[in-house]
Amino acid sequence: MAEPATSVTLGPRAKPREPRSATPRPTVSRRREVSHASARSLLMTVLGEYVLPRDRPVWTSMLVEALGMLDIEEKSARQALARSAAEGWLVSERVGRRVRWSLTAPGRRLLTEGADRIYAFGREAVAWEGRWLMLIVSVPEAKRDLRHRLRTRLTWAGFGSPVAGVWVSPDPSRQHEAQQIVAELQLDAQAMSFTAEYGEVGEQESMVERSWDLSELTDRYEDFIDRFTGLRPTGDPAVLRAQTELVHEWRRFPFLDPRLPAELLPAEWSGRKASELFHRKHVEWRPAAQAYWDKLLDNEEKA
């Protein structure tokens, strides 16, 4: 649950965002859409949402069934289990002819950190005193892999890049994180950092536009809003599926959103509306989804 989803670099040189078209989007088969999602990623969402809160092992058949509700084929579900076990997040136990799974201590820590990030994201108000952290670090063009790793890690840490070799964040407390990133990439010898207020040359709004492509993030938030606003699942299996997909889609945003203070965001910021929607739907669907999971657990124990 703490692993990042497929990354999208919200990088520099944002282009002006065109108004969203009123033309309906092409209809995409849900089965085809989900097939592009990682079975392992969906498994981590299921583990974090339903297995983590309970101190009970889960049978293979139940996890396969849960992933089947999300259009993951049995073979892919079993491969996801095996892969997660190989990485140390799960441990299996054979009971007769059946196998059940439990979270390892590292797996529990991973999912707990992910849950804290997911459920807190969007709730906290970002207070800002108008100060910036600026990091100067350049990587030769020939070292493209290193450049990509630096960009990916700094982007995930909420930094934006207005010009090549310069990274900025409105959160000066991220200085230690930036120091750790450049040290681990062995770039600390040539890196420099400053904290300061924006000066009188140029416009701060222009720097924000050059540093973060908020238009792409806005589109993702609005897609989330479009998908879940009118969704009203009927029946316990449908609620379980809706709740799982809600969390699975929302867990991407902590890695994509630089969490800029309100002063630097558009007036009608879709992130606020999406956050309100996620937390409202999660509270609304949670009791029925969790109760149905318990019912599935009890049925499996009796099988």
FIPADO-807775 format. One record per residue (C-alpha): residue number from 0; residue in one letter; z, x, y. Coordinates in pm, whole numbers, padded with zeros to 5 digits. Example, Ala and Ser with C-alpha at 12.3 -4.5 7.8 and 13.67 -1.06 7.14 Angstrom:
% FIPADO-807775
<atom i="0" aa="A" z="00780" x="01230" y="-00450"/>
<atom i="1" aa="S" z="00714" x="01367" y="-00106"/>
//
This chain:
% FIPADO-807775
<atom i="0" aa="M" z="00000" x="00000" y="00000"/>
<atom i="1" aa="A" z="00049" x="00293" y="00227"/>
<atom i="2" aa="E" z="-00288" x="00446" y="00152"/>
<atom i="3" aa="P" z="-00549" x="00407" y="00424"/>
<atom i="4" aa="A" z="-00838" x="00180" y="00359"/>
<atom i="5" aa="T" z="-01193" x="00292" y="00413"/>
<atom i="6" aa="S" z="-01172" x="00469" y="00745"/>
<atom i="7" aa="V" z="-01374" x="00381" y="01050"/>
<atom i="8" aa="T" z="-01366" x="00636" y="01326"/>
<atom i="9" aa="L" z="-01301" x="00463" y="01654"/>
<atom i="10" aa="G" z="-01424" x="00766" y="01836"/>
<atom i="11" aa="P" z="-01544" x="00865" y="02180"/>
<atom i="12" aa="R" z="-01834" x="00741" y="02387"/>
<atom i="13" aa="A" z="-01778" x="00369" y="02343"/>
<atom i="14" aa="K" z="-02074" x="00149" y="02415"/>
<atom i="15" aa="P" z="-02036" x="-00171" y="02619"/>
<atom i="16" aa="R" z="-01962" x="-00457" y="02382"/>
<atom i="17" aa="E" z="-02214" x="-00737" y="02375"/>
<atom i="18" aa="P" z="-02089" x="-01097" y="02359"/>
<atom i="19" aa="R" z="-02043" x="-01227" y="02007"/>
<atom i="20" aa="S" z="-02338" x="-01436" y="01903"/>
<atom i="21" aa="A" z="-02288" x="-01806" y="01843"/>
<atom i="22" aa="T" z="-02529" x="-01783" y="01551"/>
<atom i="23" aa="P" z="-02338" x="-01830" y="01222"/>
<atom i="24" aa="R" z="-02305" x="-01520" y="01004"/>
<atom i="25" aa="P" z="-02498" x="-01508" y="00678"/>
<atom i="26" aa="T" z="-02299" x="-01655" y="00392"/>
<atom i="27" aa="V" z="-02183" x="-01385" y="00152"/>
<atom i="28" aa="S" z="-02066" x="-01459" y="-00198"/>
<atom i="29" aa="R" z="-01692" x="-01396" y="-00219"/>
<atom i="30" aa="R" z="-01737" x="-01232" y="-00559"/>
<atom i="31" aa="R" z="-01994" x="-00991" y="-00422"/>
<atom i="32" aa="E" z="-01781" x="-00918" y="-00116"/>
<atom i="33" aa="V" z="-01469" x="-00835" y="-00315"/>
<atom i="34" aa="S" z="-01668" x="-00623" y="-00559"/>
<atom i="35" aa="H" z="-01708" x="-00369" y="-00280"/>
<atom i="36" aa="A" z="-01332" x="-00340" y="-00239"/>
<atom i="37" aa="S" z="-01150" x="-00085" y="-00445"/>
<atom i="38" aa="A" z="-00977" x="-00232" y="-00749"/>
<atom i="39" aa="R" z="-00709" x="00031" y="-00706"/>
<atom i="40" aa="S" z="-00661" x="-00062" y="-00340"/>
<atom i="41" aa="L" z="-00619" x="-00429" y="-00433"/>
<atom i="42" aa="L" z="-00378" x="-00329" y="-00709"/>
<atom i="43" aa="M" z="-00165" x="-00145" y="-00453"/>
<atom i="44" aa="T" z="-00158" x="-00458" y="-00237"/>
<atom i="45" aa="V" z="-00044" x="-00667" y="-00534"/>
<atom i="46" aa="L" z="00221" x="-00411" y="-00626"/>
<atom i="47" aa="G" z="00352" x="-00393" y="-00270"/>
<atom i="48" aa="E" z="00356" x="-00767" y="-00210"/>
<atom i="49" aa="Y" z="00496" x="-00891" y="-00543"/>
<atom i="50" aa="V" z="00620" x="-00609" y="-00767"/>
<atom i="51" aa="L" z="00807" x="-00401" y="-00508"/>
<atom i="52" aa="P" z="01053" x="-00680" y="-00408"/>
<atom i="53" aa="R" z="01152" x="-00731" y="-00775"/>
<atom i="54" aa="D" z="01323" x="-00493" y="-01015"/>
<atom i="55" aa="R" z="01121" x="-00618" y="-01309"/>
<atom i="56" aa="P" z="00842" x="-00452" y="-01510"/>
<atom i="57" aa="V" z="00509" x="-00636" y="-01524"/>
<atom i="58" aa="W" z="00288" x="-00680" y="-01829"/>
<atom i="59" aa="T" z="-00067" x="-00548" y="-01825"/>
<atom i="60" aa="S" z="-00204" x="-00896" y="-01891"/>
<atom i="61" aa="M" z="-00037" x="-01034" y="-01579"/>
<atom i="62" aa="L" z="-00165" x="-00760" y="-01351"/>
<atom i="63" aa="V" z="-00513" x="-00802" y="-01498"/>
<atom i="64" aa="E" z="-00487" x="-01177" y="-01440"/>
<atom i="65" aa="A" z="-00371" x="-01129" y="-01080"/>
<atom i="66" aa="L" z="-00659" x="-00895" y="-01004"/>
<atom i="67" aa="G" z="-00893" x="-01139" y="-01178"/>
<atom i="68" aa="M" z="-00792" x="-01400" y="-00919"/>
<atom i="69" aa="L" z="-00930" x="-01151" y="-00665"/>
<atom i="70" aa="D" z="-01260" x="-01120" y="-00853"/>
<atom i="71" aa="I" z="-01181" x="-00784" y="-01010"/>
<atom i="72" aa="E" z="-01317" x="-00753" y="-01364"/>
<atom i="73" aa="E" z="-01077" x="-00667" y="-01646"/>
<atom i="74" aa="K" z="-01229" x="-00324" y="-01708"/>
<atom i="75" aa="S" z="-01191" x="-00227" y="-01341"/>
<atom i="76" aa="A" z="-00834" x="-00363" y="-01336"/>
<atom i="77" aa="R" z="-00734" x="-00153" y="-01636"/>
<atom i="78" aa="Q" z="-00898" x="00154" y="-01486"/>
<atom i="79" aa="A" z="-00702" x="00097" y="-01165"/>
<atom i="80" aa="L" z="-00378" x="00082" y="-01363"/>
<atom i="81" aa="A" z="-00461" x="00401" y="-01550"/>
<atom i="82" aa="R" z="-00557" x="00581" y="-01230"/>
<atom i="83" aa="S" z="-00240" x="00472" y="-01050"/>
<atom i="84" aa="A" z="-00032" x="00592" y="-01345"/>
<atom i="85" aa="A" z="-00214" x="00926" y="-01349"/>
<atom i="86" aa="E" z="-00131" x="00969" y="-00980"/>
<atom i="87" aa="G" z="00237" x="00905" y="-01047"/>
<atom i="88" aa="W" z="00282" x="00563" y="-00887"/>
<atom i="89" aa="L" z="00331" x="00367" y="-01212"/>
<atom i="90" aa="V" z="00479" x="00434" y="-01554"/>
<atom i="91" aa="S" z="00396" x="00237" y="-01868"/>
<atom i="92" aa="E" z="00617" x="00128" y="-02156"/>
<atom i="93" aa="R" z="00490" x="-00002" y="-02489"/>
<atom i="94" aa="V" z="00676" x="-00299" y="-02636"/>
<atom i="95" aa="G" z="00528" x="-00380" y="-02974"/>
<atom i="96" aa="R" z="00157" x="-00435" y="-02918"/>
<atom i="97" aa="R" z="00197" x="-00499" y="-02547"/>
<atom i="98" aa="V" z="00234" x="-00265" y="-02246"/>
<atom i="99" aa="R" z="00432" x="-00324" y="-01932"/>
<atom i="100" aa="W" z="00442" x="-00130" y="-01607"/>
<atom i="101" aa="S" z="00714" x="-00024" y="-01364"/>
<atom i="102" aa="L" z="00701" x="00152" y="-01031"/>
<atom i="103" aa="T" z="00808" x="00515" y="-01029"/>
<atom i="104" aa="A" z="01045" x="00642" y="-00760"/>
<atom i="105" aa="P" z="00753" x="00798" y="-00565"/>
<atom i="106" aa="G" z="00554" x="00476" y="-00608"/>
<atom i="107" aa="R" z="00841" x="00271" y="-00473"/>
<atom i="108" aa="R" z="00875" x="00503" y="-00174"/>
<atom i="109" aa="L" z="00501" x="00488" y="-00105"/>
<atom i="110" aa="L" z="00493" x="00109" y="-00115"/>
<atom i="111" aa="T" z="00813" x="00073" y="00087"/>
<atom i="112" aa="E" z="00672" x="00290" y="00364"/>
<atom i="113" aa="G" z="00349" x="00092" y="00351"/>
<atom i="114" aa="A" z="00530" x="-00241" y="00365"/>
<atom i="115" aa="D" z="00737" x="-00128" y="00663"/>
<atom i="116" aa="R" z="00420" x="-00023" y="00845"/>
<atom i="117" aa="I" z="00224" x="-00338" y="00760"/>
<atom i="118" aa="Y" z="00491" x="-00597" y="00839"/>
<atom i="119" aa="A" z="00608" x="-00425" y="01157"/>
<atom i="120" aa="F" z="00259" x="-00360" y="01291"/>
<atom i="121" aa="G" z="00170" x="-00584" y="01582"/>
<atom i="122" aa="R" z="00525" x="-00700" y="01640"/>
<atom i="123" aa="E" z="00648" x="-00410" y="01848"/>
<atom i="124" aa="A" z="00572" x="-00399" y="02218"/>
<atom i="125" aa="V" z="00447" x="-00057" y="02323"/>
<atom i="126" aa="A" z="00637" x="00048" y="02635"/>
<atom i="127" aa="W" z="00450" x="00298" y="02848"/>
<atom i="128" aa="E" z="00563" x="00518" y="03135"/>
<atom i="129" aa="G" z="00212" x="00622" y="03235"/>
<atom i="130" aa="R" z="00227" x="00966" y="03077"/>
<atom i="131" aa="W" z="-00037" x="01121" y="02851"/>
<atom i="132" aa="L" z="-00031" x="01381" y="02577"/>
<atom i="133" aa="M" z="-00342" x="01600" y="02584"/>
<atom i="134" aa="L" z="-00437" x="01827" y="02295"/>
<atom i="135" aa="I" z="-00709" x="02090" y="02332"/>
<atom i="136" aa="V" z="-00846" x="02220" y="02004"/>
<atom i="137" aa="S" z="-01203" x="02312" y="01925"/>
<atom i="138" aa="V" z="-01369" x="02375" y="01591"/>
<atom i="139" aa="P" z="-01702" x="02557" y="01560"/>
<atom i="140" aa="E" z="-02000" x="02336" y="01479"/>
<atom i="141" aa="A" z="-02060" x="02538" y="01162"/>
<atom i="142" aa="K" z="-01726" x="02423" y="01017"/>
<atom i="143" aa="R" z="-01824" x="02059" y="00985"/>
<atom i="144" aa="D" z="-01581" x="01977" y="00706"/>
<atom i="145" aa="L" z="-01291" x="02110" y="00913"/>
<atom i="146" aa="R" z="-01413" x="01919" y="01218"/>
<atom i="147" aa="H" z="-01425" x="01599" y="01012"/>
<atom i="148" aa="R" z="-01073" x="01650" y="00875"/>
<atom i="149" aa="L" z="-00935" x="01716" y="01222"/>
<atom i="150" aa="R" z="-01109" x="01409" y="01367"/>
<atom i="151" aa="T" z="-00994" x="01187" y="01081"/>
<atom i="152" aa="R" z="-00630" x="01291" y="01100"/>
<atom i="153" aa="L" z="-00604" x="01278" y="01478"/>
<atom i="154" aa="T" z="-00778" x="00939" y="01484"/>
<atom i="155" aa="W" z="-00531" x="00803" y="01229"/>
<atom i="156" aa="A" z="-00253" x="00939" y="01451"/>
<atom i="157" aa="G" z="-00388" x="00728" y="01739"/>
<atom i="158" aa="F" z="-00561" x="01003" y="01938"/>
<atom i="159" aa="G" z="-00893" x="00952" y="02115"/>
<atom i="160" aa="S" z="-01143" x="01211" y="02234"/>
<atom i="161" aa="P" z="-01301" x="01167" y="02580"/>
<atom i="162" aa="V" z="-01496" x="01495" y="02548"/>
<atom i="163" aa="A" z="-01552" x="01743" y="02269"/>
<atom i="164" aa="G" z="-01247" x="01955" y="02194"/>
<atom i="165" aa="V" z="-01008" x="01734" y="02395"/>
<atom i="166" aa="W" z="-00782" x="01470" y="02241"/>
<atom i="167" aa="V" z="-00553" x="01233" y="02429"/>
<atom i="168" aa="S" z="-00275" x="00991" y="02343"/>
<atom i="169" aa="P" z="-00066" x="00766" y="02571"/>
<atom i="170" aa="D" z="00231" x="00841" y="02341"/>
<atom i="171" aa="P" z="00379" x="01185" y="02424"/>
<atom i="172" aa="S" z="00619" x="01152" y="02129"/>
<atom i="173" aa="R" z="00323" x="01223" y="01899"/>
<atom i="174" aa="Q" z="00329" x="01587" y="02003"/>
<atom i="175" aa="H" z="00518" x="01691" y="01688"/>
<atom i="176" aa="E" z="00268" x="01505" y="01471"/>
<atom i="177" aa="A" z="-00023" x="01673" y="01649"/>
<atom i="178" aa="Q" z="00144" x="02011" y="01602"/>
<atom i="179" aa="Q" z="00184" x="01944" y="01232"/>
<atom i="180" aa="I" z="-00182" x="01842" y="01196"/>
<atom i="181" aa="V" z="-00325" x="02152" y="01364"/>
<atom i="182" aa="A" z="-00082" x="02376" y="01175"/>
<atom i="183" aa="E" z="-00179" x="02231" y="00837"/>
<atom i="184" aa="L" z="-00546" x="02279" y="00925"/>
<atom i="185" aa="Q" z="-00471" x="02634" y="01044"/>
<atom i="186" aa="L" z="-00589" x="02558" y="01395"/>
<atom i="187" aa="D" z="-00258" x="02608" y="01574"/>
<atom i="188" aa="A" z="-00346" x="02958" y="01698"/>
<atom i="189" aa="Q" z="-00611" x="02824" y="01938"/>
<atom i="190" aa="A" z="-00462" x="02480" y="02012"/>
<atom i="191" aa="M" z="-00293" x="02385" y="02340"/>
<atom i="192" aa="S" z="-00110" x="02073" y="02454"/>
<atom i="193" aa="F" z="-00001" x="01923" y="02785"/>
<atom i="194" aa="T" z="00187" x="01613" y="02898"/>
<atom i="195" aa="A" z="00104" x="01469" y="03238"/>
<atom i="196" aa="E" z="00010" x="01161" y="03436"/>
<atom i="197" aa="Y" z="-00355" x="01083" y="03503"/>
<atom i="198" aa="G" z="-00475" x="01245" y="03827"/>
<atom i="199" aa="E" z="-00685" x="01121" y="04119"/>
<atom i="200" aa="V" z="-01022" x="01244" y="03990"/>
<atom i="201" aa="G" z="-01216" x="00980" y="03799"/>
<atom i="202" aa="E" z="-01091" x="00650" y="03659"/>
<atom i="203" aa="Q" z="-00830" x="00617" y="03386"/>
<atom i="204" aa="E" z="-01012" x="00311" y="03248"/>
<atom i="205" aa="S" z="-01325" x="00520" y="03205"/>
<atom i="206" aa="M" z="-01134" x="00782" y="03009"/>
<atom i="207" aa="V" z="-01001" x="00512" y="02775"/>
<atom i="208" aa="E" z="-01353" x="00376" y="02719"/>
<atom i="209" aa="R" z="-01482" x="00726" y="02639"/>
<atom i="210" aa="S" z="-01191" x="00799" y="02404"/>
<atom i="211" aa="W" z="-01174" x="00486" y="02188"/>
<atom i="212" aa="D" z="-01446" x="00248" y="02070"/>
<atom i="213" aa="L" z="-01238" x="-00065" y="02110"/>
<atom i="214" aa="S" z="-01547" x="-00286" y="02074"/>
<atom i="215" aa="E" z="-01575" x="-00208" y="01702"/>
<atom i="216" aa="L" z="-01204" x="-00267" y="01652"/>
<atom i="217" aa="T" z="-01233" x="-00594" y="01844"/>
<atom i="218" aa="D" z="-01507" x="-00708" y="01607"/>
<atom i="219" aa="R" z="-01285" x="-00634" y="01307"/>
<atom i="220" aa="Y" z="-00995" x="-00825" y="01458"/>
<atom i="221" aa="E" z="-01218" x="-01122" y="01537"/>
<atom i="222" aa="D" z="-01360" x="-01118" y="01185"/>
<atom i="223" aa="F" z="-01001" x="-01132" y="01058"/>
<atom i="224" aa="I" z="-00928" x="-01423" y="01291"/>
<atom i="225" aa="D" z="-01243" x="-01607" y="01185"/>
<atom i="226" aa="R" z="-01164" x="-01563" y="00819"/>
<atom i="227" aa="F" z="-00802" x="-01674" y="00812"/>
<atom i="228" aa="T" z="-00756" x="-01917" y="01103"/>
<atom i="229" aa="G" z="-00894" x="-02220" y="00921"/>
<atom i="230" aa="L" z="-00794" x="-02116" y="00569"/>
<atom i="231" aa="R" z="-00567" x="-02376" y="00408"/>
<atom i="232" aa="P" z="-00533" x="-02297" y="00038"/>
<atom i="233" aa="T" z="-00449" x="-02583" y="-00197"/>
<atom i="234" aa="G" z="-00254" x="-02516" y="-00515"/>
<atom i="235" aa="D" z="-00036" x="-02224" y="-00616"/>
<atom i="236" aa="P" z="-00314" x="-01994" y="-00745"/>
<atom i="237" aa="A" z="-00510" x="-02043" y="-00422"/>
<atom i="238" aa="V" z="-00203" x="-01967" y="-00211"/>
<atom i="239" aa="L" z="-00134" x="-01649" y="-00410"/>
<atom i="240" aa="R" z="-00492" x="-01538" y="-00358"/>
<atom i="241" aa="A" z="-00490" x="-01623" y="00013"/>
<atom i="242" aa="Q" z="-00161" x="-01439" y="00070"/>
<atom i="243" aa="T" z="-00282" x="-01131" y="-00117"/>
<atom i="244" aa="E" z="-00611" x="-01120" y="00071"/>
<atom i="245" aa="L" z="-00431" x="-01173" y="00403"/>
<atom i="246" aa="V" z="-00208" x="-00870" y="00341"/>
<atom i="247" aa="H" z="-00492" x="-00665" y="00197"/>
<atom i="248" aa="E" z="-00709" x="-00716" y="00505"/>
<atom i="249" aa="W" z="-00422" x="-00666" y="00751"/>
<atom i="250" aa="R" z="-00310" x="-00338" y="00593"/>
<atom i="251" aa="R" z="-00626" x="-00171" y="00730"/>
<atom i="252" aa="F" z="-00534" x="-00219" y="01094"/>
<atom i="253" aa="P" z="-00240" x="00023" y="01126"/>
<atom i="254" aa="F" z="-00488" x="00298" y="01037"/>
<atom i="255" aa="L" z="-00765" x="00174" y="01268"/>
<atom i="256" aa="D" z="-00578" x="00059" y="01577"/>
<atom i="257" aa="P" z="-00464" x="00341" y="01811"/>
<atom i="258" aa="R" z="-00187" x="00106" y="01935"/>
<atom i="259" aa="L" z="-00257" x="00151" y="02303"/>
<atom i="260" aa="P" z="-00010" x="00006" y="02554"/>
<atom i="261" aa="A" z="-00099" x="-00327" y="02711"/>
<atom i="262" aa="E" z="-00187" x="-00160" y="03041"/>
<atom i="263" aa="L" z="-00483" x="00015" y="02873"/>
<atom i="264" aa="L" z="-00616" x="-00282" y="02673"/>
<atom i="265" aa="P" z="-00862" x="-00556" y="02770"/>
<atom i="266" aa="A" z="-00700" x="-00866" y="02918"/>
<atom i="267" aa="E" z="-00802" x="-01084" y="02622"/>
<atom i="268" aa="W" z="-00715" x="-00837" y="02347"/>
<atom i="269" aa="S" z="-00800" x="-00979" y="02003"/>
<atom i="270" aa="G" z="-00538" x="-00761" y="01838"/>
<atom i="271" aa="R" z="-00260" x="-00974" y="01982"/>
<atom i="272" aa="K" z="-00411" x="-01296" y="01849"/>
<atom i="273" aa="A" z="-00480" x="-01139" y="01510"/>
<atom i="274" aa="S" z="-00121" x="-01016" y="01485"/>
<atom i="275" aa="E" z="00021" x="-01359" y="01567"/>
<atom i="276" aa="L" z="-00210" x="-01512" y="01305"/>
<atom i="277" aa="F" z="-00111" x="-01262" y="01034"/>
<atom i="278" aa="H" z="00262" x="-01302" y="01080"/>
<atom i="279" aa="R" z="00239" x="-01681" y="01104"/>
<atom i="280" aa="K" z="00026" x="-01716" y="00790"/>
<atom i="281" aa="H" z="00234" x="-01464" y="00598"/>
<atom i="282" aa="V" z="00551" x="-01661" y="00665"/>
<atom i="283" aa="E" z="00373" x="-01989" y="00588"/>
<atom i="284" aa="W" z="00227" x="-01881" y="00253"/>
<atom i="285" aa="R" z="00497" x="-01646" y="00131"/>
<atom i="286" aa="P" z="00737" x="-01894" y="-00037"/>
<atom i="287" aa="A" z="00468" x="-02058" y="-00253"/>
<atom i="288" aa="A" z="00299" x="-01728" y="-00339"/>
<atom i="289" aa="Q" z="00624" x="-01561" y="-00440"/>
<atom i="290" aa="A" z="00736" x="-01866" y="-00640"/>
<atom i="291" aa="Y" z="00407" x="-01872" y="-00829"/>
<atom i="292" aa="W" z="00439" x="-01502" y="-00907"/>
<atom i="293" aa="D" z="00786" x="-01568" y="-01052"/>
<atom i="294" aa="K" z="00640" x="-01849" y="-01260"/>
<atom i="295" aa="L" z="00372" x="-01615" y="-01397"/>
<atom i="296" aa="L" z="00639" x="-01355" y="-01474"/>
<atom i="297" aa="D" z="00850" x="-01608" y="-01667"/>
<atom i="298" aa="N" z="00548" x="-01730" y="-01860"/>
<atom i="299" aa="E" z="00457" x="-01375" y="-01958"/>
<atom i="300" aa="E" z="00811" x="-01306" y="-02079"/>
<atom i="301" aa="K" z="00790" x="-01610" y="-02306"/>
<atom i="302" aa="A" z="00448" x="-01517" y="-02447"/>
//
